[in-house]
Amino acid sequence: MTLNLITKSQSNSISSKILTIHKLSSNEKPLGTSKLIRKKLQINHIKLKKYSNNIYKKLIQNIANMYNLNKKQIVLGNGSDEFLSLLCFTCLKEGDEVIISEHGFLLYKTQVLVARAVPVIIKDSNNKVNINNIIRSINTKTKMIFITMPTNPAGLFLTSREINQLSTLLKSTNILLILDMNNSEYVKDDRYSIKITTNIVIIKTLSKTYGLASLKLGWMYSRNNLIKSIEKIKSPLNINKITQITGSVVLSDSEQRRLSRSFNVFWLIKIIICLRKANFIIDRSYANFVVIKLNKKLPILLIENYIAKCNVNVRRMSEYKLFNSIRVNVGSPHENIKLINQFKKLKKQKFVLVTHKTEKYTTQYWKN
């Protein structure tokens, strides 16, 4: 059965008896929700007993205005994740192939398998999507290509030139180039601009930069016929009223958007510089997280538990085929300092593998 091929996504939270846990494992915005949103979102002033479609249309119009897009080619979703299942359900049939990078979002493969299609996993180059490997994998069965921009967990992206090259190649085909741009608001680079063509699908979220992770609000932009097909099968009430109202407010909050970007750039660079000075291997990242490569001699769970001693949760990357690596997202100043200091202590810490033998069995455990 298809379900037997799917691995359930696991939370990386470390249990602790301490009430204060600093979670740097889920890419949540450290600055929280802005004062403007909290001020305008007064629950007692919002009528919740009736369905509302007017706010939904207003939110789509606001997105169209902000990004200079055609509102008829925009659809809202319950987070960006919903679009992955809708796209696979709409566009795939049994035996179709979908190209996914080896470090791509795990849900890509899951949704492709649920649609009874075939995920084709290509090799990345230095944690970045390899255009040539994509091109070599294309055949008559290929229906979609999923690309995360910037990638999660590595935080790298394909340039506009590379995307245009791939898009031009696909122009004569019916293959959809799906750009999952969940963390795009953090990228400040002139090479990141995308020229939208008929075979490109853009998926974005308002969860990251705006501090709305719990509301799960996403949107998708594509050609008219695909949007109409998605509209036919999605729930007409997939976005609740509170989320719609909040989405409209945050799009007008340019000051909060600027503050969030500046804060992220400052602390991302500081974390990278401090840990590189401590001789950790960290590549450049354009998102709100970094991947830290660790000593192969030590089990990654041991490292994760050591970091958790200061009540900081991080995420190991084994499920993304990045072994002996941990991903951490930018947190509050206090959390970032705790993280940096704990990693510095880790570099000086000595771990010993203890072997205990008896007549019946042998046990091993790490001791520091």
SERO-4910 file (N, C-alpha, C, O; in steps of 0.05 Angstrom, whole numbers):
BEGIN
 pado doro    nc1    nc2    nc3   cac1   cac2   cac3    cc1    cc2    cc3    oc1    oc2    oc3
  Met    A     17    -24      0      0      0      0     17     25      0     40     25     11
  Thr    A      7     47    -12     22     72    -14     28     83     14     50     93     18
  Leu    A     10     80     33     14     92     60     37     79     74     50     91     91
  Asn    A     44     54     66     67     41     79     93     53     71    114     49     84
  Leu    A     94     69     49    118     81     39    123    109     52    144    121     48
  Ile    A    103    118     67    104    145     78    112    145    107    102    129    123
  Thr    A    132    162    113    141    164    141    128    188    154    128    210    143
  Lys    A    117    184    177    104    206    192    125    226    201    146    219    211
  Ser    A    119    252    196    136    273    205    136    275    235    114    276    247
  Gln    A    160    276    247    162    277    276    170    304    287    185    318    274
  Ser    A    159    311    310    168    336    323    195    331    336    202    309    345
  Asn    A    212    352    336    238    350    348    240    362    375    262    369    385
  Ser    A    218    366    388    218    378    415    230    359    435    223    336    436
  Ile    A    248    370    452    260    354    474    244    358    499    239    381    507
  Ser    A    235    337    511    219    339    535    236    350    558    260    344    560
  Ser    A    224    366    575    239    378    597    219    384    620    196    391    615
  Lys    A    229    382    645    213    390    667    213    420    672    197    431    687
  Ile    A    231    434    658    232    463    660    210    476    643    206    468    620
  Leu    A    196    495    654    174    507    640    183    524    616    169    525    596
  Thr    A    206    538    619    215    556    598    232    540    578    255    533    583
  Ile    A    221    535    554    235    522    533    239    541    510    219    554    500
  His    A    263    544    500    269    562    478    269    545    452    288    531    447
  Lys    A    248    547    437    245    530    413    256    543    388    245    562    377
  Leu    A    280    534    380    293    544    356    293    522    334    312    520    319
  Ser    A    271    507    334    270    484    316    247    486    295    245    468    278
  Ser    A    231    507    297    207    507    281    204    532    262    182    536    251
  Asn    A    225    547    260    224    571    242    202    591    249    189    602    231
  Glu    A    198    595    274    179    615    283    192    642    287    215    644    294
  Lys    A    176    663    282    187    690    284    192    698    313    173    696    329
  Pro    A    216    706    320    222    712    348    209    737    359    205    740    383
  Leu    A    203    756    341    191    782    350    162    780    357    150    799    368
  Gly    A    149    757    350    121    754    357    103    770    338    112    780    317
  Thr    A     78    773    346     58    787    330     59    817    336     63    825    359
  Ser    A     57    833    315     60    862    318     37    875    335     16    863    337
  Lys    A     43    898    346     23    913    361     -1    920    344    -24    921    354
  Leu    A      3    926    319    -18    934    301    -39    911    298    -63    916    299
  Ile    A    -29    887    296    -47    864    293    -62    860    319    -87    856    319
  Arg    A    -47    860    341    -60    855    367    -81    877    374   -101    871    387
  Lys    A    -76    901    365    -94    923    370   -120    920    353   -142    924    364
  Lys    A   -117    913    328   -140    912    310   -156    886    313   -180    885    307
  Leu    A   -142    865    323   -156    839    324   -169    836    352   -160    819    368
  Gln    A   -189    851    357   -204    850    381   -228    830    377   -247    837    363
  Ile    A   -226    807    389   -245    785    384   -274    793    390   -292    784    377
  Asn    A   -278    810    410   -305    818    417   -318    837    397   -342    841    398
  His    A   -302    848    379   -313    866    358   -318    851    332   -329    863    313
  Ile    A   -311    826    331   -314    811    306   -338    792    308   -340    776    327
  Lys    A   -356    794    289   -379    776    288   -372    749    276   -364    747    253
  Leu    A   -373    729    293   -364    703    285   -386    683    277   -381    661    269
  Lys    A   -411    691    280   -433    672    276   -440    668    247   -455    649    240
  Lys    A   -429    685    229   -436    682    201   -410    678    184   -389    687    191
  Tyr    A   -414    663    161   -392    661    142   -387    687    128   -406    704    126
  Ser    A   -363    692    120   -357    717    106   -339    712     82   -319    698     84
  Asn    A   -348    723     59   -333    719     35   -320    746     26   -301    746     10
  Asn    A   -330    768     36   -320    794     28   -291    799     36   -275    810     21
  Ile    A   -284    790     61   -257    793     71   -238    776     54   -215    785     49
  Tyr    A   -246    752     46   -230    734     30   -223    748      4   -199    748     -4
  Lys    A   -242    761     -9   -237    775    -34   -219    799    -30   -202    806    -46
  Lys    A   -223    813     -7   -207    837     -1   -178    828      3   -159    842     -6
  Leu    A   -173    806     17   -146    796     22   -132    789     -4   -108    795     -8
  Ile    A   -146    776    -22   -134    769    -48   -127    795    -63   -106    796    -76
  Gln    A   -144    815    -62   -139    841    -75   -114    854    -63    -97    866    -77
  Asn    A   -111    852    -36    -88    864    -23    -62    850    -32    -42    864    -36
  Ile    A    -63    824    -34    -39    809    -43    -33    817    -72     -9    821    -79
  Ala    A    -53    819    -89    -49    826   -117    -36    854   -119    -18    858   -135
  Asn    A    -45    872   -103    -34    900   -103     -6    901    -93     11    914   -105
  Met    A      0    886    -72     27    886    -60     48    874    -79     70    885    -80
  Tyr    A     41    853    -93     61    840   -110     56    845   -140     69    833   -157
  Asn    A     37    863   -146     32    870   -174     24    845   -190     36    840   -211
  Leu    A      4    831   -181     -6    806   -193    -35    809   -201    -49    826   -192
  Asn    A    -44    791   -219    -72    789   -227    -87    774   -205    -82    751   -200
  Lys    A   -107    788   -193   -122    776   -171   -137    751   -179   -142    734   -162
  Lys    A   -144    748   -205   -158    724   -214   -141    699   -214   -150    677   -218
  Gln    A   -115    703   -211    -96    681   -212    -84    675   -184    -64    662   -181
  Ile    A    -98    685   -163    -90    680   -135   -111    664   -121   -135    668   -124
  Val    A   -102    644   -105   -120    629    -88   -108    627    -60    -83    625    -58
  Leu    A   -125    628    -40   -115    627    -12   -116    598     -2   -133    582    -11
  Gly    A    -98    592     17    -98    565     28    -92    565     58    -83    584     69
  Asn    A    -98    542     70    -93    538     98    -64    531    102    -56    508    104
  Gly    A    -47    552    102    -19    549    101    -11    542     73    -28    539     56
  Ser    A     14    541     67     23    534     40     21    503     36     19    494     13
  Asp    A     20    488     58     19    459     56     -6    449     41     -4    430     26
  Glu    A    -28    463     44    -52    454     31    -49    453      1    -61    436    -12
  Phe    A    -34    472    -11    -31    473    -40    -16    448    -50    -20    440    -73
  Leu    A      2    437    -34     17    414    -44     -2    390    -49      0    377    -70
  Ser    A    -21    386    -31    -40    364    -35    -60    371    -58    -67    354    -73
  Leu    A    -69    396    -59    -87    404    -81    -74    402   -108    -87    393   -127
  Leu    A    -49    410   -111    -35    408   -136    -32    379   -145    -36    372   -168
  Cys    A    -23    362   -126    -19    334   -132    -46    320   -139    -47    304   -158
  Phe    A    -67    327   -125    -93    314   -130   -104    323   -157   -116    308   -171
  Thr    A    -99    349   -164   -110    360   -189    -94    351   -214   -106    346   -235
  Cys    A    -68    350   -211    -51    347   -235    -38    320   -239    -27    315   -261
  Leu    A    -39    303   -219    -25    277   -222    -43    253   -224    -66    253   -213
  Lys    A    -34    233   -239    -48    208   -240    -27    186   -234     -3    191   -234
  Glu    A    -36    162   -231    -18    140   -224      3    136   -245     -3    135   -269
  Gly    A     28    135   -236     50    131   -255     64    156   -264     87    155   -274
  Asp    A     52    179   -259     65    205   -266     90    208   -248     91    197   -226
  Glu    A    109    224   -257    133    229   -241    136    258   -233    128    276   -248
  Val    A    146    262   -209    151    289   -198    180    291   -188    189    274   -173
  Ile    A    194    311   -198    222    314   -190    224    330   -164    213    352   -162
  Ile    A    239    319   -145    243    332   -119    273    330   -112    286    310   -117
  Ser    A    284    352   -101    312    351    -93    315    334    -68    296    331    -52
  Glu    A    339    323    -64    343    304    -42    340    317    -14    333    303      5
  His    A    343    343    -12    339    357     13    313    373     14    310    391     30
  Gly    A    295    366     -5    270    381     -7    251    376     16    254    356     31
  Phe    A    231    393     19    211    390     40    199    362     40    190    353     19
  Leu    A    197    349     63    188    321     65    160    317     55    153    296     45
  Leu    A    143    338     57    115    335     49    112    332     19     91    322     10
  Tyr    A    131    341      3    130    337    -26    127    308    -32    108    300    -46
  Lys    A    145    292    -22    145    263    -28    119    250    -18    107    233    -31
  Thr    A    110    259      6     86    247     18     62    251      0     47    233     -6
  Gln    A     58    276     -9     34    282    -26     36    269    -53     15    262    -65
  Val    A     60    267    -64     63    253    -90     56    224    -87     42    213   -105
  Leu    A     64    211    -66     58    183    -62     28    179    -57     16    160    -67
  Val    A     15    197    -42    -14    195    -37    -29    197    -64    -50    184    -67
  Ala    A    -19    212    -83    -31    215   -109    -24    191   -127    -32    190   -151
  Arg    A     -9    171   -116     -1    147   -131     18    153   -154     20    138   -173
  Ala    A     32    176   -151     52    183   -171     79    175   -160     81    163   -138
  Val    A    100    180   -176    127    171   -169    145    194   -163    150    211   -181
  Pro    A    156    197   -138    175    218   -132    203    210   -143    213    189   -137
  Val    A    214    228   -159    241    223   -170    260    242   -155    260    266   -158
  Ile    A    277    230   -138    294    246   -120    321    250   -134    335    231   -142
  Ile    A    328    276   -138    354    283   -151    374    292   -131    367    302   -109
  Lys    A    399    289   -137    421    297   -120    425    327   -121    424    339   -142
  Asp    A    430    339    -98    437    367    -96    467    370    -98    482    350    -97
  Ser    A    477    395   -102    505    400   -102    511    420    -80    503    444    -82
  Asn    A    526    411    -60    533    428    -37    507    440    -25    506    464    -18
  Asn    A    487    423    -21    462    430     -9    445    449    -25    425    460    -15
  Lys    A    452    453    -51    436    471    -68    425    454    -91    437    436   -101
  Val    A    400    461    -99    387    447   -122    405    449   -147    414    471   -154
  Asn    A    408    426   -160    426    425   -183    408    425   -209    394    405   -214
  Ile    A    409    447   -224    393    449   -249    399    427   -268    380    416   -280
  Asn    A    424    420   -272    431    399   -292    420    372   -284    412    357   -301
  Asn    A    419    366   -258    408    341   -249    378    340   -254    366    319   -260
  Ile    A    365    363   -251    336    365   -257    331    359   -287    315    343   -294
  Ile    A    347    373   -304    343    370   -333    348    341   -342    333    330   -358
  Arg    A    368    328   -330    374    300   -337    351    281   -329    349    259   -340
  Ser    A    335    289   -309    314    271   -298    288    274   -312    269    258   -308
  Ile    A    285    294   -329    260    300   -343    255    279   -365    273    273   -381
  Asn    A    230    268   -366    222    250   -388    193    254   -393    180    273   -383
  Thr    A    181    237   -410    153    241   -418    134    237   -394    110    245   -396
  Lys    A    142    224   -373    125    219   -350    126    243   -330    109    244   -312
  Thr    A    145    260   -333    148    283   -314    125    302   -316    119    312   -338
  Lys    A    113    308   -293     90    327   -293     96    351   -275     84    373   -280
  Met    A    113    349   -255    118    371   -237    148    371   -229    161    350   -229
  Ile    A    157    394   -221    183    397   -208    179    415   -184    170    438   -186
  Phe    A    186    405   -160    184    421   -136    211    433   -128    231    419   -126
  Ile    A    212    459   -125    236    473   -117    230    492    -94    212    509    -96
  Thr    A    244    489    -72    241    507    -49    260    531    -51    283    527    -56
  Met    A    249    555    -48    264    580    -52    260    599    -29    239    612    -27
  Pro    A    279    603    -11    304    588     -8    299    560      3    278    555     15
  Thr    A    318    542      0    315    515      9    313    513     39    325    529     54
  Asn    A    298    493     48    297    486     76    306    457     79    292    440     69
  Pro    A    329    452     92    341    467    113    365    485    106    374    500    123
  Ala    A    376    483     82    402    495     76    400    526     74    420    539     79
  Gly    A    377    537     66    375    566     64    387    578     39    393    602     39
  Leu    A    391    562     18    402    572     -7    380    575    -28    358    564    -25
  Phe    A    386    588    -51    365    591    -71    377    591    -99    401    596   -103
  Leu    A    360    584   -119    368    586   -147    364    615   -155    345    628   -148
  Thr    A    383    625   -171    381    653   -180    360    656   -201    350    636   -212
  Ser    A    352    681   -207    332    686   -228    342    676   -255    326    666   -271
  Arg    A    368    677   -260    378    667   -285    374    636   -287    367    626   -308
  Glu    A    379    622   -265    375    593   -265    346    585   -268    340    566   -282
  Ile    A    328    600   -254    300    594   -256    290    600   -285    274    584   -296
  Asn    A    299    622   -296    291    629   -324    301    608   -343    287    601   -363
  Gln    A    325    597   -339    336    577   -356    318    552   -355    312    540   -376
  Leu    A    310    544   -331    293    520   -328    265    525   -339    254    507   -353
  Ser    A    255    548   -334    228    555   -344    227    555   -374    208    546   -386
  Thr    A    247    566   -387    249    567   -416    250    539   -428    237    534   -448
  Leu    A    265    522   -415    267    494   -424    240    480   -422    234    463   -439
  Leu    A    224    487   -402    198    473   -398    175    486   -414    153    476   -414
  Lys    A    181    507   -428    161    523   -442    144    506   -462    120    510   -464
  Ser    A    157    488   -476    143    472   -496    130    447   -484    120    430   -498
  Thr    A    131    444   -457    120    420   -444     96    429   -427     90    452   -425
  Asn    A     84    409   -414     62    414   -395     72    411   -366     55    409   -348
  Ile    A     98    411   -362    109    407   -336    107    432   -319    114    454   -328
  Leu    A     97    429   -295     94    452   -276    119    455   -260    129    436   -248
  Leu    A    129    480   -259    152    487   -242    141    500   -217    134    524   -218
  Ile    A    141    486   -195    128    496   -171    150    507   -152    167    493   -142
  Leu    A    148    533   -148    168    547   -130    155    552   -103    137    569   -100
  Asp    A    164    537    -84    155    539    -56    171    561    -42    194    556    -34
  Met    A    160    585    -40    175    609    -31    167    617     -3    163    641      3
  Asn    A    164    597     15    155    602     42    172    622     58    162    638     73
  Asn    A    198    621     53    217    638     69    227    661     52    248    673     58
  Ser    A    213    668     30    223    688     12    225    716     23    241    732     14
  Glu    A    208    722     43    208    750     54    234    757     68    240    780     72
  Tyr    A    249    737     75    275    742     89    298    747     69    319    758     78
  Val    A    294    740     44    316    742     25    320    771     15    301    784      6
  Lys    A    344    781     18    351    808      8    374    804    -12    398    806     -5
  Asp    A    367    799    -37    387    794    -58    375    799    -85    353    789    -91
  Asp    A    389    815   -101    378    823   -127    374    799   -146    359    800   -165
  Arg    A    388    777   -141    387    754   -158    362    736   -153    358    716   -166
  Tyr    A    346    745   -134    323    728   -125    297    734   -140    278    720   -136
  Ser    A    296    755   -156    271    762   -170    263    740   -190    280    727   -202
  Ile    A    237    736   -192    226    714   -208    209    726   -231    191    742   -225
  Lys    A    214    718   -255    198    726   -278    177    704   -281    183    681   -289
  Ile    A    151    711   -276    130    691   -276    122    684   -305    115    702   -320
  Thr    A    122    658   -311    112    649   -337     89    629   -333     82    623   -310
  Thr    A     77    620   -355     53    604   -352     58    577   -339     39    565   -329
  Asn    A     82    567   -339     87    540   -327     99    542   -299    106    522   -287
  Ile    A    100    567   -288    109    571   -260     86    573   -241     66    588   -246
  Val    A     88    560   -218     69    562   -196     84    573   -172    105    562   -165
  Ile    A     74    594   -161     87    606   -137     70    601   -112     46    607   -112
  Ile    A     82    591    -91     69    586    -66     83    603    -45    107    602    -41
  Lys    A     67    619    -30     79    635     -9     62    633     17     40    622     17
  Thr    A     73    643     39     59    643     64     61    670     78     80    685     73
  Leu    A     43    675     96     44    699    113     52    691    141     49    707    160
  Ser    A     60    666    145     66    656    172     92    664    183     95    668    207
  Lys    A    112    667    166    140    670    175    147    698    185    149    703    209
  Thr    A    150    717    165    159    744    172    139    758    190    147    775    206
  Tyr    A    114    752    188     93    767    202     86    755    229     70    766    244
  Gly    A     98    732    236     93    721    263     65    709    265     52    712    286
  Leu    A     55    695    244     28    684    245     29    653    241     11    642    228
  Ala    A     49    640    252     52    612    248     27    596    255     20    577    241
  Ser    A     14    603    277     -9    587    286    -34    591    269    -53    575    270
  Leu    A    -35    613    252    -58    618    236    -57    603    209    -77    599    196
  Lys    A    -33    596    200    -29    580    175    -43    593    151    -63    582    141
  Leu    A    -33    615    142    -45    629    119    -25    629     96     -3    640     98
  Gly    A    -33    617     74    -16    617     50    -31    625     25    -56    627     25
  Trp    A    -17    630      3    -30    637    -22    -13    626    -45     11    622    -43
  Met    A    -27    621    -67    -14    610    -91    -21    627   -115    -44    637   -118
  Tyr    A     -2    629   -134     -6    644   -159      1    626   -182     23    615   -183
  Ser    A    -17    625   -202    -11    608   -225    -29    617   -248    -44    636   -246
  Arg    A    -28    602   -271    -44    608   -294    -73    603   -288    -80    588   -270
  Asn    A    -91    616   -303   -119    616   -298   -132    589   -296   -147    583   -278
  Asn    A   -126    571   -316   -139    545   -316   -132    528   -292   -149    513   -283
  Leu    A   -107    530   -283   -100    515   -259   -113    526   -234   -123    510   -217
  Ile    A   -114    552   -232   -128    564   -209   -157    556   -208   -168    551   -187
  Lys    A   -170    556   -231   -199    548   -232   -202    519   -224   -222    513   -211
  Ser    A   -184    502   -232   -185    474   -224   -182    471   -193   -196    455   -181
  Ile    A   -163    486   -182   -159    485   -153   -183    495   -138   -191    484   -118
  Glu    A   -195    517   -148   -219    529   -136   -242    509   -136   -259    509   -117
  Lys    A   -244    491   -156   -265    472   -157   -265    451   -135   -285    443   -125
  Ile    A   -240    443   -127   -239    421   -108   -232    429    -80   -236    414    -61
  Lys    A   -221    453    -76   -215    461    -49   -240    469    -33   -261    475    -45
  Ser    A   -239    468     -7   -261    476      9   -266    506      5   -247    522      5
  Pro    A   -291    515      1   -296    543     -2   -291    560     23   -290    584     21
  Leu    A   -289    546     46   -285    560     71   -260    550     85   -259    545    109
  Asn    A   -239    548     69   -214    536     80   -198    556     97   -180    548    112
  Ile    A   -205    582     95   -191    602    112   -212    614    131   -232    626    122
  Asn    A   -207    612    157   -227    623    176   -226    653    177   -207    666    167
  Lys    A   -247    665    188   -251    694    188   -228    709    202   -219    729    193
  Ile    A   -220    698    225   -199    711    241   -173    713    224   -160    733    224
  Thr    A   -167    691    210   -143    690    194   -145    710    171   -125    723    164
  Gln    A   -168    712    158   -172    730    136   -168    759    145   -154    775    131
  Ile    A   -179    766    167   -177    794    177   -148    800    184   -138    821    177
  Thr    A   -135    781    198   -107    785    205    -89    788    181    -71    805    180
  Gly    A    -94    772    160    -78    773    136    -80    800    123    -60    811    114
  Ser    A   -104    812    122   -107    838    110    -92    860    126    -81    879    114
  Val    A    -91    856    153    -77    876    170    -47    875    165    -34    896    162
  Val    A    -36    850    165     -7    848    164      5    858    138     27    868    137
  Leu    A    -10    855    117      0    864     91      4    895     90     20    905     74
  Ser    A    -10    909    107     -7    938    109     14    947    129     21    970    131
  Asp    A     25    927    144     44    933    165     73    932    155     88    914    162
  Ser    A     80    951    138    107    952    126    129    956    146    151    946    142
  Glu    A    123    970    168    144    975    188    152    949    202    175    944    208
  Gln    A    132    933    208    137    907    221    153    888    202    170    873    211
  Arg    A    146    890    177    161    873    157    190    882    155    208    865    154
  Arg    A    195    908    155    222    918    154    238    911    180    261    902    178
  Leu    A    225    913    203    238    907    228    245    877    230    266    870    239
  Ser    A    226    860    221    231    832    221    255    823    204    271    807    212
  Arg    A    256    835    180    279    829    162    305    838    174    325    823    173
  Ser    A    306    863    184    331    874    195    340    858    219    364    852    221
  Phe    A    322    850    236    328    834    260    340    808    251    360    798    263
  Asn    A    327    795    231    336    769    222    364    770    210    381    753    216
  Val    A    369    790    193    396    792    180    417    796    201    439    784    200
  Phe    A    412    814    221    432    819    242    440    794    257    463    788    260
  Trp    A    419    780    267    425    756    284    434    732    268    449    716    279
  Leu    A    425    730    244    434    708    227    464    710    223    479    690    225
  Ile    A    473    734    215    502    738    211    518    734    237    540    723    237
  Lys    A    507    744    259    521    742    285    524    712    293    545    704    302
  Ile    A    503    697    290    504    668    297    525    654    280    541    638    290
  Ile    A    524    660    253    543    647    235    572    654    242    590    637    243
  Ile    A    577    680    246    605    689    252    615    677    278    637    667    280
  Cys    A    598    678    299    607    668    326    613    639    325    632    630    337
  Leu    A    596    623    311    600    594    311    623    586    292    636    566    296
  Arg    A    627    602    271    650    596    254    676    602    269    695    587    266
  Lys    A    676    622    285    700    628    302    705    605    321    728    601    329
  Ala    A    684    591    329    687    568    347    692    543    331    691    521    342
  Asn    A    698    546    305    706    524    287    684    504    280    689    481    275
  Phe    A    659    514    281    637    499    270    634    504    240    640    526    231
  Ile    A    625    484    225    621    487    196    593    497    191    573    482    196
  Ile    A    590    522    181    564    533    175    565    548    148    583    565    144
  Asp    A    547    540    130    546    554    104    529    579    106    514    583    125
  Arg    A    531    596     86    515    620     84    485    612     82    479    591     69
  Ser    A    468    627     94    439    622     92    424    648     85    432    670     94
  Tyr    A    403    646     68    387    669     61    360    669     74    342    685     67
  Ala    A    356    650     92    330    647    105    332    657    134    347    675    140
  Asn    A    316    645    152    317    652    180    328    629    197    322    627    221
  Phe    A    344    612    184    355    589    198    382    582    186    388    590    163
  Val    A    399    567    200    424    557    190    427    528    197    415    517    215
  Val    A    444    514    181    451    486    187    479    485    198    498    496    185
  Ile    A    483    472    220    509    469    233    518    440    230    505    422    240
  Lys    A    541    436    218    552    409    214    570    403    238    586    419    247
  Leu    A    566    378    248    579    370    273    599    346    269    600    334    248
  Asn    A    613    340    290    633    318    290    619    291    285    600    284    299
  Lys    A    629    277    265    616    251    257    620    230    279    606    210    279
  Lys    A    639    234    297    645    213    316    623    211    338    620    191    351
  Leu    A    608    233    341    588    234    363    560    230    351    554    242    331
  Pro    A    543    215    365    515    212    356    500    239    357    503    254    376
  Ile    A    484    244    336    471    270    335    451    274    358    447    296    367
  Leu    A    439    252    367    420    254    390    435    263    415    424    277    432
  Leu    A    460    254    418    476    263    441    480    293    440    478    307    461
  Ile    A    486    303    417    491    332    413    465    347    419    465    368    433
  Glu    A    443    337    408    417    350    411    410    352    441    400    372    450
  Asn    A    414    330    455    408    330    484    426    348    500    418    360    520
  Tyr    A    451    351    491    470    369    505    461    398    501    461    414    520
  Ile    A    453    405    477    442    432    472    417    437    488    412    459    498
  Ala    A    401    416    492    376    419    506    380    424    536    361    432    550
  Lys    A    405    420    546    410    424    574    406    454    582    401    460    605
  Cys    A    409    472    562    403    500    569    375    508    560    369    531    555
  Asn    A    358    487    557    330    490    550    325    502    522    306    517    518
  Val    A    343    496    503    340    504    476    335    480    458    351    461    458
  Asn    A    313    481    443    307    460    425    318    466    397    314    488    387
  Val    A    332    447    385    342    450    358    332    426    342    318    408    354
  Arg    A    338    424    317    327    402    301    349    388    285    363    400    270
  Arg    A    351    362    290    370    346    274    359    341    246    335    341    242
  Met    A    377    339    227    369    338    199    372    311    185    373    309    161
  Ser    A    372    290    201    376    263    190    353    256    170    359    243    150
  Glu    A    329    264    176    306    258    159    309    272    132    296    264    112
  Tyr    A    325    293    131    330    307    105    356    298     92    366    311     73
  Lys    A    367    275    101    391    264     90    416    282     95    435    280     80
  Leu    A    414    299    114    437    315    122    446    305    150    437    314    170
  Phe    A    464    285    149    471    272    173    492    288    189    507    303    178
  Asn    A    492    283    215    510    298    233    506    328    230    525    344    232
  Ser    A    482    336    226    476    365    223    451    373    239    433    357    243
  Ile    A    452    398    248    430    409    264    421    435    252    438    451    244
  Arg    A    395    440    250    385    465    240    374    481    264    360    471    281
  Val    A    381    507    264    371    525    285    360    550    271    372    560    252
  Asn    A    337    559    280    327    584    269    334    608    288    340    604    312
  Val    A    333    631    277    339    655    293    317    659    314    293    658    308
  Gly    A    326    663    338    307    667    360    309    695    371    318    714    357
  Ser    A    300    699    395    302    725    408    332    730    415    347    710    415
  Pro    A    340    754    421    368    759    428    377    741    451    400    730    450
  His    A    361    738    471    368    721    494    372    692    486    391    679    494
  Glu    A    354    682    469    355    654    459    380    650    442    393    629    443
  Asn    A    386    669    425    409    667    407    435    666    422    453    651    416
  Ile    A    437    683    443    461    683    460    465    656    474    487    645    476
  Lys    A    443    646    485    443    620    499    453    598    480    469    581    487
  Leu    A    442    599    455    450    579    435    480    581    429    494    560    428
  Ile    A    489    605    424    518    609    417    536    599    439    556    585    435
  Asn    A    529    607    464    546    599    487    546    569    491    566    557    498
  Gln    A    523    556    487    521    527    491    537    512    470    549    491    476
  Phe    A    537    522    445    553    510    424    583    513    430    599    496    424
  Lys    A    590    536    441    618    541    448    627    521    469    649    511    469
  Lys    A    610    517    489    616    497    510    618    469    498    635    453    507
  Leu    A    601    464    479    601    437    466    628    432    453    638    409    453
  Lys    A    640    452    441    666    449    428    688    441    447    707    426    440
  Lys    A    686    450    472    706    444    492    699    419    508    716    408    522
  Gln    A    674    409    505    665    386    521    677    360    510    678    356    486
  Lys    A    686    343    528    696    317    520    675    295    528    666    294    550
  Phe    A    668    278    508    650    256    512    665    230    511    682    226    494
  Val    A    659    212    529    672    186    529    651    164    527    631    164    540
  Leu    A    657    145    509    639    122    505    647    101    525    669     89    524
  Val    A    629     96    544    634     76    565    622     49    558    599     48    550
  Thr    A    637     28    561    628      1    556    626    -14    582    646    -16    597
  His    A    603    -25    587    599    -40    612    592    -69    605    571    -74    592
  Lys    A    608    -87    614    604   -116    608    597   -132    633    608   -127    654
  Thr    A    579   -150    629    572   -170    649    572   -197    636    578   -199    612
  Glu    A    566   -217    651    566   -244    639    544   -247    619    546   -263    600
  Lys    A    522   -233    622    498   -236    605    497   -217    582    488   -224    560
  Tyr    A    506   -192    586    503   -172    564    524   -151    566    539   -148    586
  Thr    A    526   -135    544    544   -113    543    529    -87    536    513    -87    518
  Thr    A    532    -66    551    519    -41    546    539    -19    542    561    -19    553
  Gln    A    532      0    526    549     24    520    533     49    524    509     50    518
  Tyr    A    546     70    535    533     96    538    554    117    538    577    113    544
  Trp    A    545    142    531    564    164    529    564    179    556    543    183    568
  Lys    A    587    188    564    589    203    589    606    228    584    626    227    569
  Asn    A    599    250    597    615    274    595    624    284    622    637    305    624
***
